Amino acid sequence: MKRVLVVEDDEMVRALLRSMLETAGYEVEELPNGVNASRLQEQNPFDVVILDILMPEKDGFEIIQEFKIKWPSLPMIAISGGGVYSPNDCLRLAKSFGAHRNFVKPVEREELLTAIEELLKQSPVKN
């Protein structure tokens, strides 16, 4: 079973993403921010990471930069609802940092699942 890490500070969005992904057959772990993301990846690697951009403590930009160095082939999907910045601006920047796909919240189920399937086909078996 493919493993997905969801890093999102909004509890309702995390629950929705978990439900979508588990229903599609993925094993899901979740974090409210990026503080422990690297440790989890080191302990039991994920096949895909879905991460919010604007979060407290350690945001999506920091995670993308760190993961691109440690696990350059790990597929990452950035999501954003914006905030003080436009979600499109955040996602453009996330893409330049190394996110493989970007979605404005709320994320459409079929679009997200299709993106994950495409990324998994392009990715090595384990990072």
Protein Blocks (a to p, Z undefined) as FASTA:
>chain_A
ZZdddddfblklmmmmmmmmmmnopacdddfbfklmmmmmmmmccfbdcddfbdghiafk
lmmmmmmmmmmmlccddddebjjbcfklmmmmmmmnopabdcdddddfklmmmmmmmmmm
mpcfbZZ
